[in-house]
Amino acid sequence: MIKNRIIQGDCIEVMKNFPSNSIDLIITDPPYGDNIGYGWNNKKIKNNETPLINCLALIEMYRLLKRNSSLYIFTNWKHYPFLTEFILRYTKLKIRHLIVWKKHNFGLGWAFRHQYELILVLEKGNPKYTLTDFSDVQSCSHINHNKTNHPHEKPVDLLEKIIKHSSKEGDLILDPFCGSGSTCKASNNLNRKWIGIELDKKWCKINKKGG
Ligand SMILES: C[S@@+](CC[C@H](N)C(=O)[O-])C[C@H]1O[C@@H](n2cnc3c(N)ncnc32)[C@H](O)[C@@H]1O
């Protein structure tokens, strides 16, 4: 299996080529399926028309995870009920917890401006966690998009904290919807092996240049 690389393609097809029980940790941030553009210039990402793609990908992700491993998936309050219903009905993943990522600053807009996102913690078996100071509210800055310009780039420091909590050096981490490659960068910083998958050539090119 190729490691420390971003593979361009549809993650469901790409993941079918990976062996079962081969991944130590999955952190991923799929399109939520709300079919909208983001930011002042209304940027859109691929496959954001329905939430089906990320639900279906969970079935492959479960197969790839080693026993006693965790899967962190970003979501929002609108998509959360559909996602959890799908997980409970159609996967063998166990729902362990829900983390609130509270951003220091607000998103664009007016009434009810966005200041948090959700991260669902899913498990295959009974994973161990290492940090004693890891709470279910994680405070961290909103990302400054000037580096990659990906509308959903996630903060590397938040991802590093999750990685420290759920893996050890040398482990293999997968992000099947890797976008600008923030999970890959965080894994690399902490001496973990990693694989990113991204459908959109544009983000793969930026990743090659080092984001
Ligand atoms: C919410 S963004 C991820 C952003 C990422 N967390 C970051 O920090 O940059 C979701 C990404 O999934 C990609 N995507 C959509 N459908 C996909 C598929 N079938 N396989 C792989 N990537 C896909 C989109 O192009 C988009 O870049």
The ligand as an ORCA input file, in Angstrom:
! r2SCAN-3c Opt
* xyz 0 1
  C     -14.910     19.448      3.326
  S     -13.635     19.229      2.175
  C     -12.241     18.671      3.104
  C     -11.353     19.782      3.560
  C     -10.144     19.293      4.352
  N     -10.528     18.815      5.656
  C      -9.096     20.390      4.496
  O      -8.658     20.645      5.637
  O      -8.729     20.982      3.493
  C     -14.169     17.768      1.354
  C     -13.299     17.388      0.191
  O     -13.756     16.123     -0.316
  C     -13.516     16.107     -1.709
  N     -14.336     15.024     -2.295
  C     -15.639     15.058     -2.648
  N     -16.033     13.849     -3.091
  C     -14.963     13.027     -2.988
  C     -14.744     11.652     -3.289
  N     -15.718     10.873     -3.770
  N     -13.517     11.128     -3.057
  C     -12.503     11.899     -2.569
  N     -12.642     13.216     -2.286
  C     -13.867     13.774     -2.478
  C     -13.871     17.521     -2.165
  O     -13.251     17.834     -3.389
  C     -13.339     18.355     -0.987
  O     -12.030     18.833     -1.234
*
